[in-house]
């Protein structure tokens, strides 16, 4: 039996009051995406960190865990509602996307 790939689902709180950006809404969309892709999923939820207040990786333990799992080869595909969930800050975005590129993560 072949082991299914794991979709790394990154979820982060939003300062945006829109319903689609709530943690439960993001989790639900991530689960649906994993189902569509026929993949298992792992949730990485940074609940207390909005880009408005702080967009530094040291305050985002679940992002750091996701990046470590990418490095270890446990995660090859990442889902997030949109790129602002990853980062709104250029330096932080560069760090995240360079890790994705280095480890061939889609």
Residue, then its C-alpha position, 0 to 999 in steps of 0.5 A: x500500500x502506497x502512503x499518501x502524500x501530506x498536504x501542509x496546511x498553514x493557517x494564521x489569524x487575520x486582522x481582516x474581519x471577513x468570515x473567510x479569513x477566520x481560523x475555522x473557515x481556513x481549516x475547513x477550506x484546507x481540509x476540502x483542498x486535501x480531499x480534492x487532492x486525495x492527500x492526507x493533511x497536517x494543520x499548522x495553525x498560528x492562532x495568535x499572530x497577525x501580520x498587522x502586529x508582528x510578521x517575524x518568524x520567531x513569533x510563528x512557531x507553527x510556520x517554523x515547524x512547517x519549514x522544518x518539516x519541509x526541510x525533513x521531506x515530510x511536507x512537499x505541498x503547502x496549502x494556505x488560503x492566500x499568500x498573505x497568510x504566509x507573510x505580508x512582509x518582503x523579508x519574511x516572504x523571501x525566507x519562506x519562499x526560498x525554503x519552498x524553492x530549495x526543497x522543491x515544495x509546491 
